[in-house]
Amino acid sequence: MDLSGPEPSLLVAKPDLRLSMVAAERSGDMLAALLLKGLQKAWPGLQASGIGGPQMSATGFVSRWSCDELSVRGLVEALWRYRHINGIRQTLIQDLLAAPPDLYVGVDASDFNLPVERLLRQKGVPTVQLVCPSIWAWRPERVQKIRDSVDHVLCIYPFEPDLLAQHGIEGTFVGHPVADVIPLEPDRLKARLSLGLHAEAPIVALLPGSRPSEVKALALPFLQAAQLMRQQRPELKFVLPTLELLKPVIDAAMAQTGMQSHVQVVMGRSHEVQSACDVALVASGTATLETALHKRPMVIAYKMQWLSWQIANRQRLLPWVGLPNILCNESLVPEFLQEQVQPKALAQAVMGWLDDPGAVTRIQARFTDLHHQLRQDMPALATHAIQKVLAA
């Protein structure tokens, strides 16, 4: 399928489109919402429904289930919730087969989306996957499933289309939408004032994740690390963005460490926190890329259920888990995995950035180059690719 050709403005699209879309976690909710805004420009009468979150709902998307019901991390955790998640998927499949949409877009979450896409594709429904499954990082055996299930993959990293092409899968690099949202030069002072932080205070962001399992694993060691850092430098200020769903876990960890009066907890606003901070202690995932695009140094932590880690680690193809290191193909920022997630080690690594302004300047230059590479106007490019798929 050749996706070269006229620009989106030259393509004639009918005004309405019945779209089914599934995002399985909050990061996917953000990606999907940006795509929906682009699609609404091409199809003013767009009818979109499926599984999503609040940002998708704000565009007019109708969620039958919340993306939070599907959000799990690790194979073992997925097995624990398999009956519930599979029940949602089977109900969704039955409804979609009974009344097929004009297009199905799966947003990340390949374990959930690929089986749905495969069945719909067999019935003649065009299927598009936003975010290429990370076959370059782990589980390369998914290539065959992707080829059987998806008409086209919208890739958010530049090397992915060529990799897919080697396996006979069509893909288009559309850029990473987060790179469009985050300014090339974030306004640090504005973010600090918005959060009520002193303009010159040394600030450490604590980002223990957006999934319940992540926060349960990382909130306590993050706050213990903050406790150690504060003992060394009482002037340090700590800010922790979270969601209402996760606040009870955060509150429990705060009480356990006695850090209630020393950490400013904010609801949402993670981008403002990343812009305001001097350095971030962050859970591996999309937040690491967001922190990099805010040009902030970081320390990455990753901890999951033991058996899930044993399984995932055997299937891992790269020496890193953090997106900044993977995308730059270099150990730019420290990573602490599993048993390495110790408060003292985390604290020392964070303090290392605060003590080395030269290293901070160098990594900011690398992150600026990465930002330019990923900034491609994803909604417009993705809409163009989808129009071509539907016209084929």
C-alpha positions as CSV (number, residue, x, y, z in Angstrom):
1,M,0.0,0.0,0.0
2,D,1.6,3.2,-1.2
3,L,1.0,6.1,1.2
4,S,2.8,8.7,-0.8
5,G,0.7,11.0,-2.8
6,P,-1.4,14.2,-2.4
7,E,-1.5,16.2,0.8
8,P,-4.5,15.6,3.1
9,S,-6.1,18.8,1.8
10,L,-6.3,17.4,-1.7
11,L,-8.0,14.2,-0.6
12,V,-11.8,14.1,-0.7
13,A,-13.2,12.7,2.5
14,K,-16.9,12.1,3.3
15,P,-18.0,14.4,6.2
16,D,-18.7,11.5,8.6
17,L,-16.8,8.5,9.7
18,R,-17.7,5.8,12.2
19,L,-14.5,5.1,14.2
20,S,-13.9,2.6,16.9
21,M,-10.8,3.3,19.0
22,V,-9.2,1.7,22.1
23,A,-6.7,3.2,24.4
24,A,-5.8,1.1,27.4
25,E,-4.0,3.6,29.7
26,R,-3.6,7.4,30.4
27,S,-0.6,7.8,28.0
28,G,-2.7,6.3,25.2
29,D,-5.6,8.5,26.1
30,M,-3.4,11.6,25.5
31,L,-2.1,10.2,22.1
32,A,-5.6,9.3,21.0
33,A,-7.1,12.6,21.9
34,L,-4.5,14.4,19.7
35,L,-5.3,12.1,16.8
36,L,-9.0,12.6,17.3
37,K,-8.6,16.3,16.9
38,G,-6.8,15.8,13.6
39,L,-9.4,13.4,12.3
40,Q,-12.2,15.7,13.2
41,K,-10.7,18.3,10.8
42,A,-10.9,15.8,8.0
43,W,-14.3,14.3,9.1
44,P,-16.4,17.0,10.7
45,G,-19.1,14.5,11.4
46,L,-16.8,12.0,13.1
47,Q,-18.5,9.5,15.4
48,A,-15.9,7.9,17.7
49,S,-16.5,5.4,20.4
50,G,-14.8,2.5,22.3
51,I,-12.5,2.6,25.3
52,G,-10.7,5.8,26.4
53,G,-10.0,8.3,29.0
54,P,-10.9,11.9,30.0
55,Q,-8.8,13.6,27.3
56,M,-10.5,11.5,24.6
57,S,-13.9,12.2,26.1
58,A,-13.2,15.9,26.0
59,T,-13.1,15.7,22.2
60,G,-16.6,14.1,22.1
61,F,-15.4,10.5,22.1
62,V,-17.9,8.1,23.7
63,S,-16.2,5.7,26.1
64,R,-18.0,2.5,26.9
65,W,-15.3,1.6,29.4
66,S,-12.6,3.6,31.0
67,C,-9.0,3.0,29.9
68,D,-8.2,2.6,33.6
69,E,-10.0,-0.7,33.6
70,L,-7.4,-2.1,31.1
71,S,-4.3,-0.6,32.6
72,V,-1.9,-3.3,33.8
73,R,1.8,-3.7,33.8
74,G,3.6,-7.0,33.4
75,L,2.5,-10.4,32.3
76,V,1.7,-11.8,35.7
77,E,-0.5,-8.8,36.6
78,A,-2.3,-9.2,33.2
79,L,-3.0,-12.9,34.1
80,W,-4.5,-11.9,37.4
81,R,-7.0,-9.6,35.6
82,Y,-7.3,-11.7,32.5
83,R,-11.0,-12.7,33.0
84,H,-12.1,-9.1,33.5
85,I,-10.1,-7.6,30.6
86,N,-10.9,-10.5,28.3
87,G,-14.6,-10.1,29.1
88,I,-14.4,-6.5,28.0
89,R,-12.6,-7.4,24.8
90,Q,-15.1,-10.2,23.9
91,T,-18.0,-7.8,24.5
92,L,-16.3,-5.2,22.4
93,I,-15.6,-7.7,19.6
94,Q,-19.2,-9.0,19.5
95,D,-20.6,-5.4,19.3
96,L,-18.1,-4.4,16.5
97,L,-18.8,-7.5,14.5
98,A,-22.5,-6.9,14.8
99,A,-22.2,-3.3,13.7
100,P,-18.8,-2.9,12.0
101,P,-17.2,0.6,12.1
102,D,-15.7,2.3,9.1
103,L,-12.3,2.1,10.8
104,Y,-10.7,0.7,13.9
105,V,-7.7,2.4,15.5
106,G,-5.8,0.6,18.3
107,V,-3.7,2.9,20.4
108,D,-0.7,1.1,21.8
109,A,-1.8,-1.8,24.1
110,S,-1.0,-4.4,21.4
111,D,-1.9,-7.4,23.5
112,F,-5.4,-6.1,23.8
113,N,-5.8,-4.5,20.3
114,L,-4.1,-7.0,17.9
115,P,-6.7,-9.8,18.5
116,V,-9.5,-7.3,18.0
117,E,-7.9,-5.9,14.8
118,R,-7.3,-9.3,13.4
119,L,-10.9,-10.3,13.6
120,L,-12.2,-7.0,12.2
121,R,-9.6,-7.1,9.4
122,Q,-10.9,-10.5,8.4
123,K,-14.4,-9.0,8.1
124,G,-13.0,-6.2,5.8
125,V,-12.8,-3.4,8.4
126,P,-9.6,-1.3,7.9
127,T,-7.4,-1.5,10.9
128,V,-4.7,1.0,12.0
129,Q,-2.4,0.7,15.0
130,L,-1.1,3.9,16.6
131,V,2.2,3.2,18.3
132,C,4.2,0.3,16.9
133,P,4.6,-2.6,19.3
134,S,8.2,-2.4,20.5
135,I,9.5,-5.4,18.6
136,W,12.9,-3.7,18.5
137,A,13.0,-3.8,22.4
138,W,11.4,-7.1,23.3
139,R,9.0,-9.9,22.1
140,P,10.1,-9.8,18.4
141,E,7.8,-12.8,17.8
142,R,4.8,-10.3,17.6
143,V,5.8,-9.5,14.0
144,Q,3.5,-12.2,12.6
145,K,0.6,-11.0,14.7
146,I,1.1,-7.4,13.5
147,R,1.2,-8.5,9.9
148,D,-2.0,-10.6,10.3
149,S,-3.9,-7.9,12.2
150,V,-3.1,-4.4,10.9
151,D,-3.4,-2.6,7.6
152,H,-1.1,0.2,8.7
153,V,1.0,1.2,11.6
154,L,1.4,4.8,12.7
155,C,5.0,4.9,14.1
156,I,6.1,7.4,16.7
157,Y,9.8,6.7,16.3
158,P,11.7,7.3,13.0
159,F,13.5,3.9,12.7
160,E,10.3,1.9,13.0
161,P,8.8,2.0,9.4
162,D,12.0,0.6,7.9
163,L,12.0,-2.2,10.5
164,L,8.4,-3.0,9.8
165,A,9.0,-3.0,6.0
166,Q,11.6,-5.7,6.4
167,H,8.7,-7.9,7.6
168,G,6.2,-6.8,4.9
169,I,4.3,-4.4,7.2
170,E,3.3,-0.9,6.1
171,G,4.1,1.9,8.4
172,T,4.4,5.7,8.5
173,F,6.6,7.8,10.8
174,V,4.2,10.4,12.2
175,G,6.4,11.8,15.0
176,H,5.7,11.6,18.6
177,P,2.7,13.8,19.6
178,V,4.3,14.7,22.9
179,A,7.0,16.5,21.0
180,D,4.3,18.7,19.4
181,V,2.7,19.5,22.7
182,I,5.8,20.4,24.7
183,P,7.5,23.7,23.6
184,L,11.0,23.5,22.3
185,E,12.0,25.9,25.0
186,P,9.7,25.2,28.1
187,D,9.0,28.3,30.2
188,R,10.6,27.2,33.5
189,L,9.8,30.4,35.4
190,K,6.1,30.4,34.3
191,A,5.8,26.8,35.4
192,R,7.3,27.5,38.8
193,L,5.1,30.5,39.4
194,S,2.0,28.5,38.3
195,L,2.9,25.8,40.9
196,G,3.6,28.4,43.6
197,L,7.3,27.5,43.6
198,H,10.2,29.9,44.3
199,A,11.9,31.1,41.1
200,E,15.4,30.1,42.3
201,A,14.7,27.1,44.6
202,P,16.3,23.8,43.7
203,I,13.4,21.5,42.7
204,V,13.3,17.7,42.4
205,A,10.3,16.2,40.6
206,L,9.1,12.8,41.9
207,L,7.2,10.9,39.1
208,P,6.5,7.4,40.4
209,G,4.1,6.5,37.5
210,S,0.5,6.6,36.3
211,R,-0.5,3.0,36.8
212,P,-1.5,1.7,40.3
213,S,1.1,-1.1,40.1
214,E,3.9,1.4,39.3
215,V,3.0,3.7,42.1
216,K,2.7,0.8,44.6
217,A,6.3,-0.3,43.6
218,L,8.0,3.1,43.4
219,A,6.2,5.7,45.6
220,L,7.9,4.5,48.8
221,P,11.5,4.2,47.5
222,F,11.1,7.6,45.8
223,L,9.9,9.3,49.0
224,Q,12.6,7.5,51.0
225,A,15.2,8.9,48.5
226,A,13.7,12.4,48.9
227,Q,14.1,12.0,52.6
228,L,17.8,11.2,52.2
229,M,18.3,14.1,49.8
230,R,16.6,16.5,52.2
231,Q,18.9,15.4,55.0
232,Q,21.8,16.4,52.9
233,R,20.3,19.5,51.4
234,P,17.4,20.9,53.4
235,E,16.8,23.7,50.8
236,L,15.6,21.1,48.2
237,K,11.9,21.3,47.3
238,F,10.1,18.2,46.1
239,V,7.0,18.1,43.8
240,L,5.0,15.0,43.0
241,P,2.2,15.1,40.4
242,T,-0.4,12.3,40.6
243,L,-4.0,11.4,39.8
244,E,-6.9,11.1,42.2
245,L,-7.1,7.4,41.7
246,L,-3.5,7.0,42.9
247,K,-3.5,9.5,45.8
248,P,-4.3,7.0,48.5
249,V,-1.1,5.1,47.7
250,I,0.9,8.3,47.7
251,D,-0.7,9.4,51.0
252,A,0.2,6.1,52.6
253,A,3.9,6.4,51.4
254,M,4.0,10.0,52.6
255,A,2.8,9.0,56.0
256,Q,5.3,6.1,56.2
257,T,8.2,8.4,55.4
258,G,7.0,11.5,57.3
259,M,7.4,13.6,54.2
260,Q,3.8,15.1,54.2
261,S,5.0,18.6,54.9
262,H,8.1,18.4,52.6
263,V,6.6,17.2,49.3
264,Q,4.1,19.3,47.3
265,V,1.5,16.9,45.8
266,V,-0.4,18.3,42.8
267,M,-3.2,16.7,40.8
268,G,-2.2,16.1,37.2
269,R,-0.1,19.0,35.8
270,S,2.9,16.6,35.3
271,H,4.1,18.7,32.3
272,E,4.3,21.8,34.5
273,V,6.2,19.9,37.1
274,Q,8.7,18.6,34.5
275,S,9.2,22.1,33.2
276,A,9.7,23.6,36.6
277,C,12.1,21.0,38.1
278,D,15.9,20.9,38.0
279,V,16.0,17.1,37.9
280,A,13.4,14.3,37.9
281,L,13.2,10.9,39.6
282,V,10.9,9.1,37.2
283,A,9.3,5.7,36.5
284,S,10.3,4.2,33.2
285,G,7.7,4.9,30.5
286,T,6.3,7.8,28.5
287,A,7.1,10.2,31.4
288,T,10.9,9.7,30.7
289,L,10.4,11.0,27.2
290,E,8.3,13.9,28.4
291,T,11.0,14.8,30.9
292,A,13.6,14.6,28.1
293,L,11.5,16.9,25.9
294,H,11.3,19.3,28.8
295,K,15.2,19.3,28.6
296,R,15.5,18.1,32.2
297,P,18.1,15.5,33.5
298,M,16.6,12.5,35.2
299,V,17.1,9.2,37.0
300,I,15.0,6.4,35.8
301,A,13.6,3.6,38.0
302,Y,11.8,0.4,37.0
303,K,10.3,-2.1,39.3
304,M,7.6,-4.7,38.8
305,Q,6.3,-8.0,40.2
306,W,9.2,-10.5,40.3
307,L,7.9,-13.2,38.0
308,S,6.8,-10.6,35.4
309,W,10.3,-9.1,35.4
310,Q,11.9,-12.5,35.0
311,I,9.7,-13.2,31.9
312,A,10.1,-9.7,30.4
313,N,13.9,-9.6,31.1
314,R,14.5,-12.8,29.1
315,Q,12.7,-11.3,26.1
316,R,14.5,-7.9,26.3
317,L,16.7,-7.1,23.3
318,L,18.2,-3.8,24.4
319,P,20.4,-2.9,27.3
320,W,18.1,0.0,28.4
321,V,14.5,0.4,29.5
322,G,14.3,4.2,29.4
323,L,13.2,5.9,26.2
324,P,15.8,8.7,26.3
325,N,18.6,6.1,26.4
326,I,16.9,3.9,23.7
327,L,16.2,6.7,21.3
328,C,19.7,8.2,21.6
329,N,21.3,4.7,21.6
330,E,23.4,5.7,24.6
331,S,23.5,5.5,28.4
332,L,22.6,9.2,28.8
333,V,20.7,8.9,32.1
334,P,21.1,6.5,35.0
335,E,18.7,3.5,35.2
336,F,17.9,1.5,38.3
337,L,16.0,-1.8,37.7
338,Q,14.3,-4.1,40.1
339,E,16.5,-4.8,43.2
340,Q,18.7,-1.8,42.2
341,V,15.8,0.5,43.2
342,Q,17.2,1.5,46.5
343,P,16.6,4.9,48.2
344,K,20.3,5.6,48.8
345,A,21.3,4.8,45.2
346,L,18.4,6.9,43.8
347,A,19.3,9.8,46.0
348,Q,23.0,9.7,45.0
349,A,22.2,9.6,41.3
350,V,19.8,12.6,41.6
351,M,22.3,14.6,43.6
352,G,24.9,13.8,40.9
353,W,22.9,15.9,38.4
354,L,22.6,18.8,40.9
355,D,26.3,18.7,41.4
356,D,27.3,18.7,37.7
357,P,25.9,21.7,35.8
358,G,28.2,20.9,32.8
359,A,26.6,17.4,32.4
360,V,23.2,19.0,32.6
361,T,24.1,21.4,29.8
362,R,25.4,18.6,27.6
363,I,22.3,16.4,28.0
364,Q,20.0,19.4,27.4
365,A,21.7,19.7,24.0
366,R,21.1,16.0,23.2
367,F,17.4,16.3,24.3
368,T,16.9,19.4,22.1
369,D,18.2,17.4,19.0
370,L,15.8,14.5,20.0
371,H,12.9,17.0,20.2
372,H,13.5,18.3,16.7
373,Q,13.7,14.8,15.4
374,L,10.3,13.7,16.9
375,R,8.4,16.9,16.2
376,Q,6.5,16.1,13.1
377,D,2.8,17.3,13.6
378,M,1.4,13.8,14.4
379,P,-2.3,14.6,14.0
380,A,-1.9,15.9,10.4
381,L,0.5,13.1,9.3
382,A,-1.6,10.4,10.9
383,T,-4.8,11.7,9.4
384,H,-3.1,11.8,6.0
385,A,-2.0,8.1,6.4
386,I,-5.5,7.1,7.5
387,Q,-7.1,8.8,4.5
388,K,-4.8,6.8,2.2
389,V,-5.7,3.6,4.0
390,L,-9.4,4.2,3.6
391,A,-9.0,5.2,0.0
392,A,-7.0,2.1,-1.0
